[in-house]
Amino acid sequence: MRKRRFGEYSLPGKLVLLVLIAVSLLIVGRAEKDISARDEDEIRGSRGVWRLASLNALGALAYLRFGRRR
């Protein structure tokens, strides 16, 4: 089974993909901004490790849920 190119999707399919990409980028951006704004003692674990984990939406969600001390 070959991968589909973006142009091969229908218009609703393209819109769904674009919304998912936008949401993913917003989550990653929020996590990166939060990591930058917090002091070292407000983050569980290493800041560098959380930055690497936050390069995708699942890692960013993990940081936002588990990586911050309140």
PQR file with spaces between the fields and no chain letter, atoms N, CA, C, O and H, PARSE charges and radii, in Angstrom:
ATOM       1  N    MET     1       0.843   -1.178    0.000 -0.4000 1.5000
ATOM       2  CA   MET     1       0.000    0.000    0.000 -0.0000 2.0000
ATOM       3  C    MET     1       0.891    1.245    0.000  0.5500 1.7000
ATOM       4  O    MET     1       1.731    1.411    0.885 -0.5500 1.4000
ATOM       5  N    ARG     2       0.710    2.096   -0.971 -0.4000 1.5000
ATOM       6  CA   ARG     2       1.553    3.284   -1.044 -0.0000 2.0000
ATOM       7  C    ARG     2       0.928    4.445   -0.271  0.5500 1.7000
ATOM       8  O    ARG     2      -0.286    4.496   -0.075 -0.5500 1.4000
ATOM       9  H    ARG     2       0.028    1.961   -1.689  0.4000 1.0000
ATOM      10  N    LYS     3       1.770    5.364    0.156 -0.4000 1.5000
ATOM      11  CA   LYS     3       1.308    6.538    0.879 -0.0000 2.0000
ATOM      12  C    LYS     3       0.606    7.489   -0.081  0.5500 1.7000
ATOM      13  O    LYS     3       0.974    7.598   -1.251 -0.5500 1.4000
ATOM      14  H    LYS     3       2.756    5.323   -0.003  0.4000 1.0000
ATOM      15  N    ARG     4      -0.400    8.168    0.427 -0.4000 1.5000
ATOM      16  CA   ARG     4      -1.102    9.152   -0.389 -0.0000 2.0000
ATOM      17  C    ARG     4      -0.418   10.498   -0.256  0.5500 1.7000
ATOM      18  O    ARG     4       0.046   10.872    0.822 -0.5500 1.4000
ATOM      19  H    ARG     4      -0.699    8.080    1.377  0.4000 1.0000
ATOM      20  N    ARG     5      -0.363   11.209   -1.345 -0.4000 1.5000
ATOM      21  CA   ARG     5       0.156   12.575   -1.321 -0.0000 2.0000
ATOM      22  C    ARG     5      -0.953   13.516   -0.877  0.5500 1.7000
ATOM      23  O    ARG     5      -2.136   13.193   -0.984 -0.5500 1.4000
ATOM      24  H    ARG     5      -0.739   10.905   -2.220  0.4000 1.0000
ATOM      25  N    PHE     6      -0.563   14.674   -0.383 -0.4000 1.5000
ATOM      26  CA   PHE     6      -1.533   15.635    0.124 -0.0000 2.0000
ATOM      27  C    PHE     6      -2.558   15.994   -0.940  0.5500 1.7000
ATOM      28  O    PHE     6      -3.747   16.106   -0.641 -0.5500 1.4000
ATOM      29  H    PHE     6       0.398   14.937   -0.296  0.4000 1.0000
ATOM      30  N    GLY     7      -2.114   16.173   -2.173 -0.4000 1.5000
ATOM      31  CA   GLY     7      -3.013   16.555   -3.260 -0.0000 2.0000
ATOM      32  C    GLY     7      -4.035   15.487   -3.615  0.5500 1.7000
ATOM      33  O    GLY     7      -5.022   15.787   -4.287 -0.5500 1.4000
ATOM      34  H    GLY     7      -1.148   16.082   -2.415  0.4000 1.0000
ATOM      35  N    GLU     8      -3.828   14.262   -3.188 -0.4000 1.5000
ATOM      36  CA   GLU     8      -4.752   13.169   -3.499 -0.0000 2.0000
ATOM      37  C    GLU     8      -5.917   13.077   -2.517  0.5500 1.7000
ATOM      38  O    GLU     8      -6.861   12.327   -2.761 -0.5500 1.4000
ATOM      39  H    GLU     8      -3.026   14.018   -2.643  0.4000 1.0000
ATOM      40  N    TYR     9      -5.872   13.825   -1.411 -0.4000 1.5000
ATOM      41  CA   TYR     9      -6.965   13.817   -0.458 -0.0000 2.0000
ATOM      42  C    TYR     9      -8.096   14.709   -0.954  0.5500 1.7000
ATOM      43  O    TYR     9      -7.869   15.656   -1.708 -0.5500 1.4000
ATOM      44  H    TYR     9      -5.105   14.435   -1.212  0.4000 1.0000
ATOM      45  N    SER    10      -9.313   14.397   -0.525 -0.4000 1.5000
ATOM      46  CA   SER    10     -10.451   15.257   -0.842 -0.0000 2.0000
ATOM      47  C    SER    10     -10.329   16.549   -0.026  0.5500 1.7000
ATOM      48  O    SER    10      -9.495   16.643    0.874 -0.5500 1.4000
ATOM      49  H    SER    10      -9.497   13.627    0.087  0.4000 1.0000
ATOM      50  N    LEU    11     -11.150   17.524   -0.341 -0.4000 1.5000
ATOM      51  CA   LEU    11     -11.106   18.797    0.387 -0.0000 2.0000
ATOM      52  C    LEU    11     -11.377   18.606    1.883  0.5500 1.7000
ATOM      53  O    LEU    11     -10.634   19.157    2.696 -0.5500 1.4000
ATOM      54  H    LEU    11     -11.828   17.448   -1.072  0.4000 1.0000
ATOM      55  N    PRO    12     -12.406   17.852    2.281 -0.5600 1.5000
ATOM      56  CA   PRO    12     -12.586   17.631    3.730  0.2800 2.0000
ATOM      57  C    PRO    12     -11.396   16.911    4.367  0.5500 1.7000
ATOM      58  O    PRO    12     -11.034   17.207    5.506 -0.5500 1.4000
ATOM      59  N    GLY    13     -10.798   15.989    3.657 -0.4000 1.5000
ATOM      60  CA   GLY    13      -9.619   15.296    4.178 -0.0000 2.0000
ATOM      61  C    GLY    13      -8.452   16.237    4.380  0.5500 1.7000
ATOM      62  O    GLY    13      -7.730   16.142    5.373 -0.5500 1.4000
ATOM      63  H    GLY    13     -11.091   15.749    2.732  0.4000 1.0000
ATOM      64  N    LYS    14      -8.266   17.153    3.429 -0.4000 1.5000
ATOM      65  CA   LYS    14      -7.194   18.147    3.557 -0.0000 2.0000
ATOM      66  C    LYS    14      -7.443   19.055    4.753  0.5500 1.7000
ATOM      67  O    LYS    14      -6.516   19.384    5.494 -0.5500 1.4000
ATOM      68  H    LYS    14      -8.852   17.230    2.623  0.4000 1.0000
ATOM      69  N    LEU    15      -8.698   19.460    4.939 -0.4000 1.5000
ATOM      70  CA   LEU    15      -9.016   20.345    6.061 -0.0000 2.0000
ATOM      71  C    LEU    15      -8.774   19.652    7.403  0.5500 1.7000
ATOM      72  O    LEU    15      -8.260   20.269    8.336 -0.5500 1.4000
ATOM      73  H    LEU    15      -9.451   19.192    4.337  0.4000 1.0000
ATOM      74  N    VAL    16      -9.136   18.393    7.498 -0.4000 1.5000
ATOM      75  CA   VAL    16      -8.893   17.636    8.736 -0.0000 2.0000
ATOM      76  C    VAL    16      -7.397   17.557    9.010  0.5500 1.7000
ATOM      77  O    VAL    16      -6.959   17.772   10.140 -0.5500 1.4000
ATOM      78  H    VAL    16      -9.553   17.893    6.740  0.4000 1.0000
ATOM      79  N    LEU    17      -6.613   17.249    7.983 -0.4000 1.5000
ATOM      80  CA   LEU    17      -5.157   17.178    8.157 -0.0000 2.0000
ATOM      81  C    LEU    17      -4.582   18.521    8.603  0.5500 1.7000
ATOM      82  O    LEU    17      -3.743   18.569    9.503 -0.5500 1.4000
ATOM      83  H    LEU    17      -6.969   17.074    7.065  0.4000 1.0000
ATOM      84  N    LEU    18      -5.026   19.598    7.984 -0.4000 1.5000
ATOM      85  CA   LEU    18      -4.518   20.928    8.347 -0.0000 2.0000
ATOM      86  C    LEU    18      -4.892   21.307    9.780  0.5500 1.7000
ATOM      87  O    LEU    18      -4.087   21.910   10.490 -0.5500 1.4000
ATOM      88  H    LEU    18      -5.708   19.559    7.253  0.4000 1.0000
ATOM      89  N    VAL    19      -6.092   20.963   10.204 -0.4000 1.5000
ATOM      90  CA   VAL    19      -6.507   21.257   11.584 -0.0000 2.0000
ATOM      91  C    VAL    19      -5.668   20.443   12.564  0.5500 1.7000
ATOM      92  O    VAL    19      -5.225   20.971   13.585 -0.5500 1.4000
ATOM      93  H    VAL    19      -6.746   20.473    9.627  0.4000 1.0000
ATOM      94  N    LEU    20      -5.446   19.169   12.265 -0.4000 1.5000
ATOM      95  CA   LEU    20      -4.622   18.336   13.148 -0.0000 2.0000
ATOM      96  C    LEU    20      -3.195   18.866   13.245  0.5500 1.7000
ATOM      97  O    LEU    20      -2.611   18.877   14.329 -0.5500 1.4000
ATOM      98  H    LEU    20      -5.805   18.740   11.436  0.4000 1.0000
ATOM      99  N    ILE    21      -2.638   19.297   12.140 -0.4000 1.5000
ATOM     100  CA   ILE    21      -1.286   19.866   12.150 -0.0000 2.0000
ATOM     101  C    ILE    21      -1.258   21.148   12.967  0.5500 1.7000
ATOM     102  O    ILE    21      -0.331   21.365   13.747 -0.5500 1.4000
ATOM     103  H    ILE    21      -3.113   19.287   11.260  0.4000 1.0000
ATOM     104  N    ALA    22      -2.263   22.000   12.796 -0.4000 1.5000
ATOM     105  CA   ALA    22      -2.312   23.268   13.531 -0.0000 2.0000
ATOM     106  C    ALA    22      -2.431   23.024   15.041  0.5500 1.7000
ATOM     107  O    ALA    22      -1.746   23.675   15.830 -0.5500 1.4000
ATOM     108  H    ALA    22      -3.017   21.824   12.163  0.4000 1.0000
ATOM     109  N    VAL    23      -3.289   22.100   15.437 -0.4000 1.5000
ATOM     110  CA   VAL    23      -3.451   21.781   16.860 -0.0000 2.0000
ATOM     111  C    VAL    23      -2.150   21.225   17.428  0.5500 1.7000
ATOM     112  O    VAL    23      -1.739   21.584   18.531 -0.5500 1.4000
ATOM     113  H    VAL    23      -3.845   21.571   14.797  0.4000 1.0000
ATOM     114  N    SER    24      -1.512   20.351   16.670 -0.4000 1.5000
ATOM     115  CA   SER    24      -0.236   19.781   17.106 -0.0000 2.0000
ATOM     116  C    SER    24       0.811   20.873   17.320  0.5500 1.7000
ATOM     117  O    SER    24       1.518   20.872   18.328 -0.5500 1.4000
ATOM     118  H    SER    24      -1.845   20.059   15.773  0.4000 1.0000
ATOM     119  N    LEU    25       0.906   21.796   16.377 -0.4000 1.5000
ATOM     120  CA   LEU    25       1.879   22.887   16.503 -0.0000 2.0000
ATOM     121  C    LEU    25       1.566   23.792   17.688  0.5500 1.7000
ATOM     122  O    LEU    25       2.480   24.267   18.362 -0.5500 1.4000
ATOM     123  H    LEU    25       0.331   21.797   15.559  0.4000 1.0000
ATOM     124  N    LEU    26       0.292   24.033   17.946 -0.4000 1.5000
ATOM     125  CA   LEU    26      -0.086   24.847   19.102 -0.0000 2.0000
ATOM     126  C    LEU    26       0.303   24.169   20.414  0.5500 1.7000
ATOM     127  O    LEU    26       0.795   24.827   21.331 -0.5500 1.4000
ATOM     128  H    LEU    26      -0.450   23.647   17.398  0.4000 1.0000
ATOM     129  N    ILE    27       0.086   22.867   20.507 -0.4000 1.5000
ATOM     130  CA   ILE    27       0.444   22.125   21.721 -0.0000 2.0000
ATOM     131  C    ILE    27       1.950   22.154   21.935  0.5500 1.7000
ATOM     132  O    ILE    27       2.418   22.394   23.048 -0.5500 1.4000
ATOM     133  H    ILE    27      -0.314   22.332   19.763  0.4000 1.0000
ATOM     134  N    VAL    28       2.707   21.910   20.877 -0.4000 1.5000
ATOM     135  CA   VAL    28       4.173   21.922   20.979 -0.0000 2.0000
ATOM     136  C    VAL    28       4.666   23.315   21.355  0.5500 1.7000
ATOM     137  O    VAL    28       5.545   23.456   22.204 -0.5500 1.4000
ATOM     138  H    VAL    28       2.328   21.714   19.972  0.4000 1.0000
ATOM     139  N    GLY    29       4.101   24.343   20.725 -0.4000 1.5000
ATOM     140  CA   GLY    29       4.498   25.714   21.041 -0.0000 2.0000
ATOM     141  C    GLY    29       4.199   26.092   22.476  0.5500 1.7000
ATOM     142  O    GLY    29       5.002   26.761   23.127 -0.5500 1.4000
ATOM     143  H    GLY    29       3.387   24.229   20.035  0.4000 1.0000
ATOM     144  N    ARG    30       3.051   25.669   22.970 -0.4000 1.5000
ATOM     145  CA   ARG    30       2.679   25.959   24.358 -0.0000 2.0000
ATOM     146  C    ARG    30       3.641   25.287   25.335  0.5500 1.7000
ATOM     147  O    ARG    30       4.054   25.892   26.324 -0.5500 1.4000
ATOM     148  H    ARG    30       2.400   25.125   22.442  0.4000 1.0000
ATOM     149  N    ALA    31       3.992   24.042   25.053 -0.4000 1.5000
ATOM     150  CA   ALA    31       4.912   23.322   25.931 -0.0000 2.0000
ATOM     151  C    ALA    31       6.297   23.970   25.911  0.5500 1.7000
ATOM     152  O    ALA    31       6.907   24.154   26.964 -0.5500 1.4000
ATOM     153  H    ALA    31       3.657   23.551   24.249  0.4000 1.0000
ATOM     154  N    GLU    32       6.792   24.315   24.732 -0.4000 1.5000
ATOM     155  CA   GLU    32       8.119   24.941   24.631 -0.0000 2.0000
ATOM     156  C    GLU    32       8.142   26.292   25.345  0.5500 1.7000
ATOM     157  O    GLU    32       9.122   26.625   26.012 -0.5500 1.4000
ATOM     158  H    GLU    32       6.296   24.166   23.877  0.4000 1.0000
ATOM     159  N    LYS    33       7.081   27.058   25.209 -0.4000 1.5000
ATOM     160  CA   LYS    33       7.003   28.351   25.894 -0.0000 2.0000
ATOM     161  C    LYS    33       6.991   28.161   27.409  0.5500 1.7000
ATOM     162  O    LYS    33       7.637   28.909   28.142 -0.5500 1.4000
ATOM     163  H    LYS    33       6.285   26.787   24.667  0.4000 1.0000
ATOM     164  N    ASP    34       6.250   27.152   27.869 -0.4000 1.5000
ATOM     165  CA   ASP    34       6.179   26.876   29.304 -0.0000 2.0000
ATOM     166  C    ASP    34       7.527   26.418   29.848  0.5500 1.7000
ATOM     167  O    ASP    34       7.930   26.824   30.938 -0.5500 1.4000
ATOM     168  H    ASP    34       5.725   26.544   27.273  0.4000 1.0000
ATOM     169  N    ILE    35       8.225   25.570   29.088 -0.4000 1.5000
ATOM     170  CA   ILE    35       9.547   25.108   29.514 -0.0000 2.0000
ATOM     171  C    ILE    35      10.502   26.288   29.654  0.5500 1.7000
ATOM     172  O    ILE    35      11.284   26.347   30.603 -0.5500 1.4000
ATOM     173  H    ILE    35       7.897   25.241   28.203  0.4000 1.0000
ATOM     174  N    SER    36      10.442   27.217   28.724 -0.4000 1.5000
ATOM     175  CA   SER    36      11.326   28.386   28.765 -0.0000 2.0000
ATOM     176  C    SER    36      11.002   29.314   29.928  0.5500 1.7000
ATOM     177  O    SER    36      11.902   29.932   30.497 -0.5500 1.4000
ATOM     178  H    SER    36       9.807   27.170   27.953  0.4000 1.0000
ATOM     179  N    ALA    37       9.730   29.416   30.283 -0.4000 1.5000
ATOM     180  CA   ALA    37       9.305   30.377   31.293 -0.0000 2.0000
ATOM     181  C    ALA    37       9.517   29.887   32.719  0.5500 1.7000
ATOM     182  O    ALA    37       9.553   30.704   33.638 -0.5500 1.4000
ATOM     183  H    ALA    37       9.000   28.913   29.821  0.4000 1.0000
ATOM     184  N    ARG    38       9.658   28.600   32.933 -0.4000 1.5000
ATOM     185  CA   ARG    38       9.764   28.054   34.286 -0.0000 2.0000
ATOM     186  C    ARG    38      11.217   27.970   34.750  0.5500 1.7000
ATOM     187  O    ARG    38      12.136   27.800   33.948 -0.5500 1.4000
ATOM     188  H    ARG    38       9.629   27.935   32.186  0.4000 1.0000
ATOM     189  N    ASP    39      11.399   28.093   36.065 -0.4000 1.5000
ATOM     190  CA   ASP    39      12.701   27.863   36.683 -0.0000 2.0000
ATOM     191  C    ASP    39      12.974   26.368   36.714  0.5500 1.7000
ATOM     192  O    ASP    39      12.054   25.559   36.592 -0.5500 1.4000
ATOM     193  H    ASP    39      10.652   28.231   36.717  0.4000 1.0000
ATOM     194  N    GLU    40      14.241   26.004   36.877 -0.4000 1.5000
ATOM     195  CA   GLU    40      14.630   24.591   36.910 -0.0000 2.0000
ATOM     196  C    GLU    40      13.893   23.809   37.997  0.5500 1.7000
ATOM     197  O    GLU    40      13.532   22.651   37.788 -0.5500 1.4000
ATOM     198  H    GLU    40      14.989   26.661   36.976  0.4000 1.0000
ATOM     199  N    ASP    41      13.666   24.432   39.157 -0.4000 1.5000
ATOM     200  CA   ASP    41      13.024   23.712   40.254 -0.0000 2.0000
ATOM     201  C    ASP    41      11.517   23.540   40.053  0.5500 1.7000
ATOM     202  O    ASP    41      10.870   22.856   40.846 -0.5500 1.4000
ATOM     203  H    ASP    41      13.958   25.373   39.327  0.4000 1.0000
ATOM     204  N    GLU    42      10.956   24.138   39.027 -0.4000 1.5000
ATOM     205  CA   GLU    42       9.539   23.986   38.722 -0.0000 2.0000
ATOM     206  C    GLU    42       9.278   22.923   37.655  0.5500 1.7000
ATOM     207  O    GLU    42       8.135   22.709   37.253 -0.5500 1.4000
ATOM     208  H    GLU    42      11.481   24.694   38.383  0.4000 1.0000
ATOM     209  N    ILE    43      10.343   22.259   37.199 -0.4000 1.5000
ATOM     210  CA   ILE    43      10.226   21.229   36.169 -0.0000 2.0000
ATOM     211  C    ILE    43      10.725   19.916   36.749  0.5500 1.7000
ATOM     212  O    ILE    43      11.800   19.854   37.347 -0.5500 1.4000
ATOM     213  H    ILE    43      11.272   22.433   37.526  0.4000 1.0000
ATOM     214  N    ARG    44       9.934   18.873   36.564 -0.4000 1.5000
ATOM     215  CA   ARG    44      10.352   17.531   36.997 -0.0000 2.0000
ATOM     216  C    ARG    44      11.321   16.990   35.972  0.5500 1.7000
ATOM     217  O    ARG    44      10.958   16.845   34.804 -0.5500 1.4000
ATOM     218  H    ARG    44       9.062   18.924   36.078  0.4000 1.0000
ATOM     219  N    GLY    45      12.538   16.688   36.370 -0.4000 1.5000
ATOM     220  CA   GLY    45      13.530   16.154   35.455 -0.0000 2.0000
ATOM     221  C    GLY    45      14.314   17.248   34.755  0.5500 1.7000
ATOM     222  O    GLY    45      14.301   18.408   35.165 -0.5500 1.4000
ATOM     223  H    GLY    45      12.833   16.806   37.318  0.4000 1.0000
ATOM     224  N    SER    46      14.985   16.860   33.708 -0.4000 1.5000
ATOM     225  CA   SER    46      15.865   17.761   32.980 -0.0000 2.0000
ATOM     226  C    SER    46      15.098   18.589   31.947  0.5500 1.7000
ATOM     227  O    SER    46      14.254   18.064   31.220 -0.5500 1.4000
ATOM     228  H    SER    46      14.996   15.918   33.375  0.4000 1.0000
ATOM     229  N    ARG    47      15.396   19.864   31.892 -0.4000 1.5000
ATOM     230  CA   ARG    47      14.781   20.746   30.908 -0.0000 2.0000
ATOM     231  C    ARG    47      15.113   20.284   29.481  0.5500 1.7000
ATOM     232  O    ARG    47      14.251   20.315   28.603 -0.5500 1.4000
ATOM     233  H    ARG    47      16.082   20.290   32.482  0.4000 1.0000
ATOM     234  N    GLY    48      16.351   19.860   29.253 -0.4000 1.5000
ATOM     235  CA   GLY    48      16.761   19.405   27.928 -0.0000 2.0000
ATOM     236  C    GLY    48      16.014   18.167   27.469  0.5500 1.7000
ATOM     237  O    GLY    48      15.653   18.048   26.298 -0.5500 1.4000
ATOM     238  H    GLY    48      17.052   19.835   29.966  0.4000 1.0000
ATOM     239  N    VAL    49      15.784   17.246   28.393 -0.4000 1.5000
ATOM     240  CA   VAL    49      15.036   16.029   28.050 -0.0000 2.0000
ATOM     241  C    VAL    49      13.594   16.382   27.702  0.5500 1.7000
ATOM     242  O    VAL    49      13.039   15.837   26.748 -0.5500 1.4000
ATOM     243  H    VAL    49      16.077   17.342   29.344  0.4000 1.0000
ATOM     244  N    TRP    50      12.989   17.278   28.454 -0.4000 1.5000
ATOM     245  CA   TRP    50      11.623   17.684   28.137 -0.0000 2.0000
ATOM     246  C    TRP    50      11.558   18.437   26.816  0.5500 1.7000
ATOM     247  O    TRP    50      10.576   18.311   26.084 -0.5500 1.4000
ATOM     248  H    TRP    50      13.439   17.721   29.229  0.4000 1.0000
ATOM     249  N    ARG    51      12.579   19.211   26.501 -0.4000 1.5000
ATOM     250  CA   ARG    51      12.597   19.890   25.198 -0.0000 2.0000
ATOM     251  C    ARG    51      12.611   18.874   24.060  0.5500 1.7000
ATOM     252  O    ARG    51      11.893   19.033   23.073 -0.5500 1.4000
ATOM     253  H    ARG    51      13.377   19.313   27.096  0.4000 1.0000
ATOM     254  N    LEU    52      13.425   17.836   24.197 -0.4000 1.5000
ATOM     255  CA   LEU    52      13.463   16.796   23.164 -0.0000 2.0000
ATOM     256  C    LEU    52      12.134   16.055   23.082  0.5500 1.7000
ATOM     257  O    LEU    52      11.635   15.787   21.989 -0.5500 1.4000
ATOM     258  H    LEU    52      14.008   17.706   24.999  0.4000 1.0000
ATOM     259  N    ALA    53      11.567   15.727   24.227 -0.4000 1.5000
ATOM     260  CA   ALA    53      10.291   15.006   24.240 -0.0000 2.0000
ATOM     261  C    ALA    53       9.167   15.847   23.649  0.5500 1.7000
ATOM     262  O    ALA    53       8.223   15.311   23.069 -0.5500 1.4000
ATOM     263  H    ALA    53      11.972   15.944   25.115  0.4000 1.0000
ATOM     264  N    SER    54       9.269   17.159   23.794 -0.4000 1.5000
ATOM     265  CA   SER    54       8.209   18.056   23.339 -0.0000 2.0000
ATOM     266  C    SER    54       8.293   18.403   21.859  0.5500 1.7000
ATOM     267  O    SER    54       7.575   19.290   21.396 -0.5500 1.4000
ATOM     268  H    SER    54      10.036   17.595   24.264  0.4000 1.0000
ATOM     269  N    LEU    55       9.141   17.733   21.119 -0.4000 1.5000
ATOM     270  CA   LEU    55       9.222   17.998   19.687 -0.0000 2.0000
ATOM     271  C    LEU    55       8.019   17.429   18.931  0.5500 1.7000
ATOM     272  O    LEU    55       7.810   17.759   17.764 -0.5500 1.4000
ATOM     273  H    LEU    55       9.724   17.012   21.495  0.4000 1.0000
ATOM     274  N    ASN    56       7.237   16.590   19.581 -0.4000 1.5000
ATOM     275  CA   ASN    56       5.991   16.120   18.985 -0.0000 2.0000
ATOM     276  C    ASN    56       4.859   16.338   19.983  0.5500 1.7000
ATOM     277  O    ASN    56       5.105   16.590   21.163 -0.5500 1.4000
ATOM     278  H    ASN    56       7.406   16.322   20.529  0.4000 1.0000
ATOM     279  N    ALA    57       3.630   16.243   19.513 -0.4000 1.5000
ATOM     280  CA   ALA    57       2.480   16.581   20.350 -0.0000 2.0000
ATOM     281  C    ALA    57       2.325   15.639   21.545  0.5500 1.7000
ATOM     282  O    ALA    57       1.935   16.083   22.625 -0.5500 1.4000
ATOM     283  H    ALA    57       3.430   16.038   18.554  0.4000 1.0000
ATOM     284  N    LEU    58       2.618   14.363   21.376 -0.4000 1.5000
ATOM     285  CA   LEU    58       2.477   13.436   22.510 -0.0000 2.0000
ATOM     286  C    LEU    58       3.468   13.754   23.621  0.5500 1.7000
ATOM     287  O    LEU    58       3.112   13.719   24.798 -0.5500 1.4000
ATOM     288  H    LEU    58       2.934   14.003   20.498  0.4000 1.0000
ATOM     289  N    GLY    59       4.704   14.063   23.258 -0.4000 1.5000
ATOM     290  CA   GLY    59       5.690   14.443   24.258 -0.0000 2.0000
ATOM     291  C    GLY    59       5.331   15.755   24.928  0.5500 1.7000
ATOM     292  O    GLY    59       5.522   15.920   26.133 -0.5500 1.4000
ATOM     293  H    GLY    59       4.993   14.091   22.301  0.4000 1.0000
ATOM     294  N    ALA    60       4.810   16.689   24.142 -0.4000 1.5000
ATOM     295  CA   ALA    60       4.395   17.980   24.699 -0.0000 2.0000
ATOM     296  C    ALA    60       3.240   17.798   25.675  0.5500 1.7000
ATOM     297  O    ALA    60       3.215   18.425   26.735 -0.5500 1.4000
ATOM     298  H    ALA    60       4.655   16.556   23.163  0.4000 1.0000
ATOM     299  N    LEU    61       2.288   16.947   25.325 -0.4000 1.5000
ATOM     300  CA   LEU    61       1.186   16.679   26.249 -0.0000 2.0000
ATOM     301  C    LEU    61       1.692   15.998   27.518  0.5500 1.7000
ATOM     302  O    LEU    61       1.206   16.284   28.612 -0.5500 1.4000
ATOM     303  H    LEU    61       2.308   16.438   24.464  0.4000 1.0000
ATOM     304  N    ALA    62       2.659   15.108   27.379 -0.4000 1.5000
ATOM     305  CA   ALA    62       3.239   14.444   28.553 -0.0000 2.0000
ATOM     306  C    ALA    62       3.904   15.478   29.458  0.5500 1.7000
ATOM     307  O    ALA    62       3.750   15.423   30.678 -0.5500 1.4000
ATOM     308  H    ALA    62       3.055   14.876   26.490  0.4000 1.0000
ATOM     309  N    TYR    63       4.643   16.418   28.870 -0.4000 1.5000
ATOM     310  CA   TYR    63       5.269   17.461   29.687 -0.0000 2.0000
ATOM     311  C    TYR    63       4.209   18.294   30.401  0.5500 1.7000
ATOM     312  O    TYR    63       4.306   18.537   31.604 -0.5500 1.4000
ATOM     313  H    TYR    63       4.768   16.462   27.879  0.4000 1.0000
ATOM     314  N    LEU    64       3.193   18.729   29.650 -0.4000 1.5000
ATOM     315  CA   LEU    64       2.160   19.582   30.246 -0.0000 2.0000
ATOM     316  C    LEU    64       1.413   18.862   31.362  0.5500 1.7000
ATOM     317  O    LEU    64       0.923   19.502   32.293 -0.5500 1.4000
ATOM     318  H    LEU    64       3.114   18.531   28.673  0.4000 1.0000
ATOM     319  N    ARG    65       1.323   17.546   31.278 -0.4000 1.5000
ATOM     320  CA   ARG    65       0.620   16.784   32.322 -0.0000 2.0000
ATOM     321  C    ARG    65       1.543   16.374   33.475  0.5500 1.7000
ATOM     322  O    ARG    65       1.167   16.502   34.641 -0.5500 1.4000
ATOM     323  H    ARG    65       1.721   17.026   30.522  0.4000 1.0000
ATOM     324  N    PHE    66       2.746   15.884   33.159 -0.4000 1.5000
ATOM     325  CA   PHE    66       3.603   15.278   34.169 -0.0000 2.0000
ATOM     326  C    PHE    66       4.881   16.042   34.467  0.5500 1.7000
ATOM     327  O    PHE    66       5.473   15.830   35.525 -0.5500 1.4000
ATOM     328  H    PHE    66       3.051   15.780   32.212  0.4000 1.0000
ATOM     329  N    GLY    67       5.330   16.917   33.587 -0.4000 1.5000
ATOM     330  CA   GLY    67       6.637   17.533   33.724 -0.0000 2.0000
ATOM     331  C    GLY    67       6.697   18.796   34.552  0.5500 1.7000
ATOM     332  O    GLY    67       7.779   19.265   34.902 -0.5500 1.4000
ATOM     333  H    GLY    67       4.849   17.090   32.728  0.4000 1.0000
ATOM     334  N    ARG    68       5.536   19.349   34.868 -0.4000 1.5000
ATOM     335  CA   ARG    68       5.523   20.607   35.611 -0.0000 2.0000
ATOM     336  C    ARG    68       5.203   20.371   37.081  0.5500 1.7000
ATOM     337  O    ARG    68       4.393   19.516   37.439 -0.5500 1.4000
ATOM     338  H    ARG    68       4.656   18.967   34.583  0.4000 1.0000
ATOM     339  N    ARG    69       5.863   21.153   37.910 -0.4000 1.5000
ATOM     340  CA   ARG    69       5.506   21.180   39.334 -0.0000 2.0000
ATOM     341  C    ARG    69       4.634   22.416   39.529  0.5500 1.7000
ATOM     342  O    ARG    69       4.933   23.487   39.000 -0.5500 1.4000
ATOM     343  H    ARG    69       6.522   21.848   37.619  0.4000 1.0000
ATOM     344  N    ARG    70       3.609   22.269   40.254 -0.4000 1.5000
ATOM     345  CA   ARG    70       2.686   23.414   40.447 -0.0000 2.0000
ATOM     346  C    ARG    70       2.992   24.186   41.669  0.5500 1.7000
ATOM     347  O    ARG    70       2.312   25.168   41.965 -0.5500 1.4000
ATOM     348  H    ARG    70       3.366   21.400   40.685  0.4000 1.0000
